[in-house]
Amino acid sequence: MTLDRPLVEALEHDYANAPISATDRIMLDHVIKLTRDATKVCKDDIEKLREAGFDDRGILQITLIASWFNYINRVADALGVGRE
């Protein structure tokens, strides 16, 4: 969580070029892949997270949080939440 508005805007525009750490970029790369097609996540992807410094607990947390947001957004979309 941050109150750094320029950082938030950079992340929204193009996280790959935002001023974030390599570790954060690897995590976001993983989350994007998980969001686009979770069936394409493989052992190499998990190994990249480990090499970036994430342990099994951190990898589980990343996966659970990203998956929960994907799930809840799909439910909201399906129910028309937020649409007028």
Phi and psi restraints in degrees (range 20) as a CNS / XPLOR table:
assign (resid 1 and name C) (resid 2 and name N)
       (resid 2 and name CA) (resid 2 and name C) 1.0 -148.4 20.0 2
assign (resid 2 and name N) (resid 2 and name CA)
       (resid 2 and name C) (resid 3 and name N) 1.0 152.3 20.0 2
assign (resid 2 and name C) (resid 3 and name N)
       (resid 3 and name CA) (resid 3 and name C) 1.0 -102.7 20.0 2
assign (resid 3 and name N) (resid 3 and name CA)
       (resid 3 and name C) (resid 4 and name N) 1.0 7.5 20.0 2
assign (resid 3 and name C) (resid 4 and name N)
       (resid 4 and name CA) (resid 4 and name C) 1.0 -78.4 20.0 2
assign (resid 4 and name N) (resid 4 and name CA)
       (resid 4 and name C) (resid 5 and name N) 1.0 91.3 20.0 2
assign (resid 4 and name C) (resid 5 and name N)
       (resid 5 and name CA) (resid 5 and name C) 1.0 -58.2 20.0 2
assign (resid 5 and name N) (resid 5 and name CA)
       (resid 5 and name C) (resid 6 and name N) 1.0 -43.4 20.0 2
assign (resid 5 and name C) (resid 6 and name N)
       (resid 6 and name CA) (resid 6 and name C) 1.0 -59.7 20.0 2
assign (resid 6 and name N) (resid 6 and name CA)
       (resid 6 and name C) (resid 7 and name N) 1.0 -36.9 20.0 2
assign (resid 6 and name C) (resid 7 and name N)
       (resid 7 and name CA) (resid 7 and name C) 1.0 -65.8 20.0 2
assign (resid 7 and name N) (resid 7 and name CA)
       (resid 7 and name C) (resid 8 and name N) 1.0 -45.3 20.0 2
assign (resid 7 and name C) (resid 8 and name N)
       (resid 8 and name CA) (resid 8 and name C) 1.0 -58.7 20.0 2
assign (resid 8 and name N) (resid 8 and name CA)
       (resid 8 and name C) (resid 9 and name N) 1.0 -45.2 20.0 2
assign (resid 8 and name C) (resid 9 and name N)
       (resid 9 and name CA) (resid 9 and name C) 1.0 -63.9 20.0 2
assign (resid 9 and name N) (resid 9 and name CA)
       (resid 9 and name C) (resid 10 and name N) 1.0 -40.4 20.0 2
assign (resid 9 and name C) (resid 10 and name N)
       (resid 10 and name CA) (resid 10 and name C) 1.0 -63.7 20.0 2
assign (resid 10 and name N) (resid 10 and name CA)
       (resid 10 and name C) (resid 11 and name N) 1.0 -40.7 20.0 2
assign (resid 10 and name C) (resid 11 and name N)
       (resid 11 and name CA) (resid 11 and name C) 1.0 -66.0 20.0 2
assign (resid 11 and name N) (resid 11 and name CA)
       (resid 11 and name C) (resid 12 and name N) 1.0 -40.8 20.0 2
assign (resid 11 and name C) (resid 12 and name N)
       (resid 12 and name CA) (resid 12 and name C) 1.0 -66.6 20.0 2
assign (resid 12 and name N) (resid 12 and name CA)
       (resid 12 and name C) (resid 13 and name N) 1.0 -37.1 20.0 2
assign (resid 12 and name C) (resid 13 and name N)
       (resid 13 and name CA) (resid 13 and name C) 1.0 -73.8 20.0 2
assign (resid 13 and name N) (resid 13 and name CA)
       (resid 13 and name C) (resid 14 and name N) 1.0 -50.1 20.0 2
assign (resid 13 and name C) (resid 14 and name N)
       (resid 14 and name CA) (resid 14 and name C) 1.0 -166.6 20.0 2
assign (resid 14 and name N) (resid 14 and name CA)
       (resid 14 and name C) (resid 15 and name N) 1.0 91.5 20.0 2
assign (resid 14 and name C) (resid 15 and name N)
       (resid 15 and name CA) (resid 15 and name C) 1.0 -59.1 20.0 2
assign (resid 15 and name N) (resid 15 and name CA)
       (resid 15 and name C) (resid 16 and name N) 1.0 -29.0 20.0 2
assign (resid 15 and name C) (resid 16 and name N)
       (resid 16 and name CA) (resid 16 and name C) 1.0 -64.9 20.0 2
assign (resid 16 and name N) (resid 16 and name CA)
       (resid 16 and name C) (resid 17 and name N) 1.0 -23.3 20.0 2
assign (resid 16 and name C) (resid 17 and name N)
       (resid 17 and name CA) (resid 17 and name C) 1.0 -113.0 20.0 2
assign (resid 17 and name N) (resid 17 and name CA)
       (resid 17 and name C) (resid 18 and name N) 1.0 8.4 20.0 2
assign (resid 17 and name C) (resid 18 and name N)
       (resid 18 and name CA) (resid 18 and name C) 1.0 -75.1 20.0 2
assign (resid 18 and name N) (resid 18 and name CA)
       (resid 18 and name C) (resid 19 and name N) 1.0 154.5 20.0 2
assign (resid 18 and name C) (resid 19 and name N)
       (resid 19 and name CA) (resid 19 and name C) 1.0 -78.2 20.0 2
assign (resid 19 and name N) (resid 19 and name CA)
       (resid 19 and name C) (resid 20 and name N) 1.0 75.4 20.0 2
assign (resid 19 and name C) (resid 20 and name N)
       (resid 20 and name CA) (resid 20 and name C) 1.0 -125.4 20.0 2
assign (resid 20 and name N) (resid 20 and name CA)
       (resid 20 and name C) (resid 21 and name N) 1.0 166.4 20.0 2
assign (resid 20 and name C) (resid 21 and name N)
       (resid 21 and name CA) (resid 21 and name C) 1.0 -71.0 20.0 2
assign (resid 21 and name N) (resid 21 and name CA)
       (resid 21 and name C) (resid 22 and name N) 1.0 159.9 20.0 2
assign (resid 21 and name C) (resid 22 and name N)
       (resid 22 and name CA) (resid 22 and name C) 1.0 -60.4 20.0 2
assign (resid 22 and name N) (resid 22 and name CA)
       (resid 22 and name C) (resid 23 and name N) 1.0 -36.4 20.0 2
assign (resid 22 and name C) (resid 23 and name N)
       (resid 23 and name CA) (resid 23 and name C) 1.0 -63.3 20.0 2
assign (resid 23 and name N) (resid 23 and name CA)
       (resid 23 and name C) (resid 24 and name N) 1.0 -45.1 20.0 2
assign (resid 23 and name C) (resid 24 and name N)
       (resid 24 and name CA) (resid 24 and name C) 1.0 -64.4 20.0 2
assign (resid 24 and name N) (resid 24 and name CA)
       (resid 24 and name C) (resid 25 and name N) 1.0 -38.0 20.0 2
assign (resid 24 and name C) (resid 25 and name N)
       (resid 25 and name CA) (resid 25 and name C) 1.0 -65.0 20.0 2
assign (resid 25 and name N) (resid 25 and name CA)
       (resid 25 and name C) (resid 26 and name N) 1.0 -41.5 20.0 2
assign (resid 25 and name C) (resid 26 and name N)
       (resid 26 and name CA) (resid 26 and name C) 1.0 -63.0 20.0 2
assign (resid 26 and name N) (resid 26 and name CA)
       (resid 26 and name C) (resid 27 and name N) 1.0 -41.7 20.0 2
assign (resid 26 and name C) (resid 27 and name N)
       (resid 27 and name CA) (resid 27 and name C) 1.0 -62.4 20.0 2
assign (resid 27 and name N) (resid 27 and name CA)
       (resid 27 and name C) (resid 28 and name N) 1.0 -45.3 20.0 2
assign (resid 27 and name C) (resid 28 and name N)
       (resid 28 and name CA) (resid 28 and name C) 1.0 -67.5 20.0 2
assign (resid 28 and name N) (resid 28 and name CA)
       (resid 28 and name C) (resid 29 and name N) 1.0 -36.3 20.0 2
assign (resid 28 and name C) (resid 29 and name N)
       (resid 29 and name CA) (resid 29 and name C) 1.0 -57.1 20.0 2
assign (resid 29 and name N) (resid 29 and name CA)
       (resid 29 and name C) (resid 30 and name N) 1.0 -43.4 20.0 2
assign (resid 29 and name C) (resid 30 and name N)
       (resid 30 and name CA) (resid 30 and name C) 1.0 -64.6 20.0 2
assign (resid 30 and name N) (resid 30 and name CA)
       (resid 30 and name C) (resid 31 and name N) 1.0 -44.8 20.0 2
assign (resid 30 and name C) (resid 31 and name N)
       (resid 31 and name CA) (resid 31 and name C) 1.0 -62.8 20.0 2
assign (resid 31 and name N) (resid 31 and name CA)
       (resid 31 and name C) (resid 32 and name N) 1.0 -40.1 20.0 2
assign (resid 31 and name C) (resid 32 and name N)
       (resid 32 and name CA) (resid 32 and name C) 1.0 -62.4 20.0 2
assign (resid 32 and name N) (resid 32 and name CA)
       (resid 32 and name C) (resid 33 and name N) 1.0 -45.7 20.0 2
assign (resid 32 and name C) (resid 33 and name N)
       (resid 33 and name CA) (resid 33 and name C) 1.0 -63.1 20.0 2
assign (resid 33 and name N) (resid 33 and name CA)
       (resid 33 and name C) (resid 34 and name N) 1.0 -43.5 20.0 2
assign (resid 33 and name C) (resid 34 and name N)
       (resid 34 and name CA) (resid 34 and name C) 1.0 -60.3 20.0 2
assign (resid 34 and name N) (resid 34 and name CA)
       (resid 34 and name C) (resid 35 and name N) 1.0 -40.8 20.0 2
assign (resid 34 and name C) (resid 35 and name N)
       (resid 35 and name CA) (resid 35 and name C) 1.0 -70.0 20.0 2
assign (resid 35 and name N) (resid 35 and name CA)
       (resid 35 and name C) (resid 36 and name N) 1.0 -41.6 20.0 2
assign (resid 35 and name C) (resid 36 and name N)
       (resid 36 and name CA) (resid 36 and name C) 1.0 -70.8 20.0 2
assign (resid 36 and name N) (resid 36 and name CA)
       (resid 36 and name C) (resid 37 and name N) 1.0 -44.0 20.0 2
assign (resid 36 and name C) (resid 37 and name N)
       (resid 37 and name CA) (resid 37 and name C) 1.0 -164.8 20.0 2
assign (resid 37 and name N) (resid 37 and name CA)
       (resid 37 and name C) (resid 38 and name N) 1.0 94.1 20.0 2
assign (resid 37 and name C) (resid 38 and name N)
       (resid 38 and name CA) (resid 38 and name C) 1.0 -60.8 20.0 2
assign (resid 38 and name N) (resid 38 and name CA)
       (resid 38 and name C) (resid 39 and name N) 1.0 -23.6 20.0 2
assign (resid 38 and name C) (resid 39 and name N)
       (resid 39 and name CA) (resid 39 and name C) 1.0 -70.2 20.0 2
assign (resid 39 and name N) (resid 39 and name CA)
       (resid 39 and name C) (resid 40 and name N) 1.0 -13.5 20.0 2
assign (resid 39 and name C) (resid 40 and name N)
       (resid 40 and name CA) (resid 40 and name C) 1.0 -92.8 20.0 2
assign (resid 40 and name N) (resid 40 and name CA)
       (resid 40 and name C) (resid 41 and name N) 1.0 -3.9 20.0 2
assign (resid 40 and name C) (resid 41 and name N)
       (resid 41 and name CA) (resid 41 and name C) 1.0 -72.8 20.0 2
assign (resid 41 and name N) (resid 41 and name CA)
       (resid 41 and name C) (resid 42 and name N) 1.0 129.6 20.0 2
assign (resid 41 and name C) (resid 42 and name N)
       (resid 42 and name CA) (resid 42 and name C) 1.0 -130.0 20.0 2
assign (resid 42 and name N) (resid 42 and name CA)
       (resid 42 and name C) (resid 43 and name N) 1.0 179.5 20.0 2
assign (resid 42 and name C) (resid 43 and name N)
       (resid 43 and name CA) (resid 43 and name C) 1.0 -57.3 20.0 2
assign (resid 43 and name N) (resid 43 and name CA)
       (resid 43 and name C) (resid 44 and name N) 1.0 -36.4 20.0 2
assign (resid 43 and name C) (resid 44 and name N)
       (resid 44 and name CA) (resid 44 and name C) 1.0 -61.9 20.0 2
assign (resid 44 and name N) (resid 44 and name CA)
       (resid 44 and name C) (resid 45 and name N) 1.0 -36.1 20.0 2
assign (resid 44 and name C) (resid 45 and name N)
       (resid 45 and name CA) (resid 45 and name C) 1.0 -65.7 20.0 2
assign (resid 45 and name N) (resid 45 and name CA)
       (resid 45 and name C) (resid 46 and name N) 1.0 -41.4 20.0 2
assign (resid 45 and name C) (resid 46 and name N)
       (resid 46 and name CA) (resid 46 and name C) 1.0 -66.2 20.0 2
assign (resid 46 and name N) (resid 46 and name CA)
       (resid 46 and name C) (resid 47 and name N) 1.0 -39.2 20.0 2
assign (resid 46 and name C) (resid 47 and name N)
       (resid 47 and name CA) (resid 47 and name C) 1.0 -64.2 20.0 2
assign (resid 47 and name N) (resid 47 and name CA)
       (resid 47 and name C) (resid 48 and name N) 1.0 -37.0 20.0 2
assign (resid 47 and name C) (resid 48 and name N)
       (resid 48 and name CA) (resid 48 and name C) 1.0 -60.5 20.0 2
assign (resid 48 and name N) (resid 48 and name CA)
       (resid 48 and name C) (resid 49 and name N) 1.0 -40.6 20.0 2
assign (resid 48 and name C) (resid 49 and name N)
       (resid 49 and name CA) (resid 49 and name C) 1.0 -64.8 20.0 2
assign (resid 49 and name N) (resid 49 and name CA)
       (resid 49 and name C) (resid 50 and name N) 1.0 -42.1 20.0 2
assign (resid 49 and name C) (resid 50 and name N)
       (resid 50 and name CA) (resid 50 and name C) 1.0 -62.2 20.0 2
assign (resid 50 and name N) (resid 50 and name CA)
       (resid 50 and name C) (resid 51 and name N) 1.0 -44.4 20.0 2
assign (resid 50 and name C) (resid 51 and name N)
       (resid 51 and name CA) (resid 51 and name C) 1.0 -62.2 20.0 2
assign (resid 51 and name N) (resid 51 and name CA)
       (resid 51 and name C) (resid 52 and name N) 1.0 -28.1 20.0 2
assign (resid 51 and name C) (resid 52 and name N)
       (resid 52 and name CA) (resid 52 and name C) 1.0 -80.0 20.0 2
assign (resid 52 and name N) (resid 52 and name CA)
       (resid 52 and name C) (resid 53 and name N) 1.0 -7.9 20.0 2
assign (resid 52 and name C) (resid 53 and name N)
       (resid 53 and name CA) (resid 53 and name C) 1.0 111.3 20.0 2
assign (resid 53 and name N) (resid 53 and name CA)
       (resid 53 and name C) (resid 54 and name N) 1.0 2.5 20.0 2
assign (resid 53 and name C) (resid 54 and name N)
       (resid 54 and name CA) (resid 54 and name C) 1.0 -84.6 20.0 2
assign (resid 54 and name N) (resid 54 and name CA)
       (resid 54 and name C) (resid 55 and name N) 1.0 134.8 20.0 2
assign (resid 54 and name C) (resid 55 and name N)
       (resid 55 and name CA) (resid 55 and name C) 1.0 -92.4 20.0 2
assign (resid 55 and name N) (resid 55 and name CA)
       (resid 55 and name C) (resid 56 and name N) 1.0 179.9 20.0 2
assign (resid 55 and name C) (resid 56 and name N)
       (resid 56 and name CA) (resid 56 and name C) 1.0 -58.0 20.0 2
assign (resid 56 and name N) (resid 56 and name CA)
       (resid 56 and name C) (resid 57 and name N) 1.0 -39.6 20.0 2
assign (resid 56 and name C) (resid 57 and name N)
       (resid 57 and name CA) (resid 57 and name C) 1.0 -63.7 20.0 2
assign (resid 57 and name N) (resid 57 and name CA)
       (resid 57 and name C) (resid 58 and name N) 1.0 -44.1 20.0 2
assign (resid 57 and name C) (resid 58 and name N)
       (resid 58 and name CA) (resid 58 and name C) 1.0 -63.8 20.0 2
assign (resid 58 and name N) (resid 58 and name CA)
       (resid 58 and name C) (resid 59 and name N) 1.0 -40.9 20.0 2
assign (resid 58 and name C) (resid 59 and name N)
       (resid 59 and name CA) (resid 59 and name C) 1.0 -64.2 20.0 2
assign (resid 59 and name N) (resid 59 and name CA)
       (resid 59 and name C) (resid 60 and name N) 1.0 -41.2 20.0 2
assign (resid 59 and name C) (resid 60 and name N)
       (resid 60 and name CA) (resid 60 and name C) 1.0 -62.7 20.0 2
assign (resid 60 and name N) (resid 60 and name CA)
       (resid 60 and name C) (resid 61 and name N) 1.0 -44.0 20.0 2
assign (resid 60 and name C) (resid 61 and name N)
       (resid 61 and name CA) (resid 61 and name C) 1.0 -63.1 20.0 2
assign (resid 61 and name N) (resid 61 and name CA)
       (resid 61 and name C) (resid 62 and name N) 1.0 -44.4 20.0 2
assign (resid 61 and name C) (resid 62 and name N)
       (resid 62 and name CA) (resid 62 and name C) 1.0 -57.2 20.0 2
assign (resid 62 and name N) (resid 62 and name CA)
       (resid 62 and name C) (resid 63 and name N) 1.0 -47.4 20.0 2
assign (resid 62 and name C) (resid 63 and name N)
       (resid 63 and name CA) (resid 63 and name C) 1.0 -65.3 20.0 2
assign (resid 63 and name N) (resid 63 and name CA)
       (resid 63 and name C) (resid 64 and name N) 1.0 -45.4 20.0 2
assign (resid 63 and name C) (resid 64 and name N)
       (resid 64 and name CA) (resid 64 and name C) 1.0 -65.0 20.0 2
assign (resid 64 and name N) (resid 64 and name CA)
       (resid 64 and name C) (resid 65 and name N) 1.0 -44.4 20.0 2
assign (resid 64 and name C) (resid 65 and name N)
       (resid 65 and name CA) (resid 65 and name C) 1.0 -66.3 20.0 2
assign (resid 65 and name N) (resid 65 and name CA)
       (resid 65 and name C) (resid 66 and name N) 1.0 -46.6 20.0 2
assign (resid 65 and name C) (resid 66 and name N)
       (resid 66 and name CA) (resid 66 and name C) 1.0 -62.7 20.0 2
assign (resid 66 and name N) (resid 66 and name CA)
       (resid 66 and name C) (resid 67 and name N) 1.0 -43.2 20.0 2
assign (resid 66 and name C) (resid 67 and name N)
       (resid 67 and name CA) (resid 67 and name C) 1.0 -65.1 20.0 2
assign (resid 67 and name N) (resid 67 and name CA)
       (resid 67 and name C) (resid 68 and name N) 1.0 -40.0 20.0 2
assign (resid 67 and name C) (resid 68 and name N)
       (resid 68 and name CA) (resid 68 and name C) 1.0 -63.4 20.0 2
assign (resid 68 and name N) (resid 68 and name CA)
       (resid 68 and name C) (resid 69 and name N) 1.0 -45.2 20.0 2
assign (resid 68 and name C) (resid 69 and name N)
       (resid 69 and name CA) (resid 69 and name C) 1.0 -63.1 20.0 2
assign (resid 69 and name N) (resid 69 and name CA)
       (resid 69 and name C) (resid 70 and name N) 1.0 -40.8 20.0 2
assign (resid 69 and name C) (resid 70 and name N)
       (resid 70 and name CA) (resid 70 and name C) 1.0 -60.2 20.0 2
assign (resid 70 and name N) (resid 70 and name CA)
       (resid 70 and name C) (resid 71 and name N) 1.0 -45.4 20.0 2
assign (resid 70 and name C) (resid 71 and name N)
       (resid 71 and name CA) (resid 71 and name C) 1.0 -61.8 20.0 2
assign (resid 71 and name N) (resid 71 and name CA)
       (resid 71 and name C) (resid 72 and name N) 1.0 -52.8 20.0 2
assign (resid 71 and name C) (resid 72 and name N)
       (resid 72 and name CA) (resid 72 and name C) 1.0 -66.6 20.0 2
assign (resid 72 and name N) (resid 72 and name CA)
       (resid 72 and name C) (resid 73 and name N) 1.0 -33.0 20.0 2
assign (resid 72 and name C) (resid 73 and name N)
       (resid 73 and name CA) (resid 73 and name C) 1.0 -67.8 20.0 2
assign (resid 73 and name N) (resid 73 and name CA)
       (resid 73 and name C) (resid 74 and name N) 1.0 -37.6 20.0 2
assign (resid 73 and name C) (resid 74 and name N)
       (resid 74 and name CA) (resid 74 and name C) 1.0 -67.1 20.0 2
assign (resid 74 and name N) (resid 74 and name CA)
       (resid 74 and name C) (resid 75 and name N) 1.0 -39.7 20.0 2
assign (resid 74 and name C) (resid 75 and name N)
       (resid 75 and name CA) (resid 75 and name C) 1.0 -62.4 20.0 2
assign (resid 75 and name N) (resid 75 and name CA)
       (resid 75 and name C) (resid 76 and name N) 1.0 -47.3 20.0 2
assign (resid 75 and name C) (resid 76 and name N)
       (resid 76 and name CA) (resid 76 and name C) 1.0 -60.9 20.0 2
assign (resid 76 and name N) (resid 76 and name CA)
       (resid 76 and name C) (resid 77 and name N) 1.0 -43.2 20.0 2
assign (resid 76 and name C) (resid 77 and name N)
       (resid 77 and name CA) (resid 77 and name C) 1.0 -61.4 20.0 2
assign (resid 77 and name N) (resid 77 and name CA)
       (resid 77 and name C) (resid 78 and name N) 1.0 -44.3 20.0 2
assign (resid 77 and name C) (resid 78 and name N)
       (resid 78 and name CA) (resid 78 and name C) 1.0 -64.5 20.0 2
assign (resid 78 and name N) (resid 78 and name CA)
       (resid 78 and name C) (resid 79 and name N) 1.0 -31.3 20.0 2
assign (resid 78 and name C) (resid 79 and name N)
       (resid 79 and name CA) (resid 79 and name C) 1.0 -92.5 20.0 2
assign (resid 79 and name N) (resid 79 and name CA)
       (resid 79 and name C) (resid 80 and name N) 1.0 -3.9 20.0 2
assign (resid 79 and name C) (resid 80 and name N)
       (resid 80 and name CA) (resid 80 and name C) 1.0 75.8 20.0 2
assign (resid 80 and name N) (resid 80 and name CA)
       (resid 80 and name C) (resid 81 and name N) 1.0 19.0 20.0 2
assign (resid 80 and name C) (resid 81 and name N)
       (resid 81 and name CA) (resid 81 and name C) 1.0 -64.2 20.0 2
assign (resid 81 and name N) (resid 81 and name CA)
       (resid 81 and name C) (resid 82 and name N) 1.0 130.0 20.0 2
assign (resid 81 and name C) (resid 82 and name N)
       (resid 82 and name CA) (resid 82 and name C) 1.0 88.7 20.0 2
assign (resid 82 and name N) (resid 82 and name CA)
       (resid 82 and name C) (resid 83 and name N) 1.0 -8.7 20.0 2
assign (resid 82 and name C) (resid 83 and name N)
       (resid 83 and name CA) (resid 83 and name C) 1.0 -92.5 20.0 2
assign (resid 83 and name N) (resid 83 and name CA)
       (resid 83 and name C) (resid 84 and name N) 1.0 149.8 20.0 2
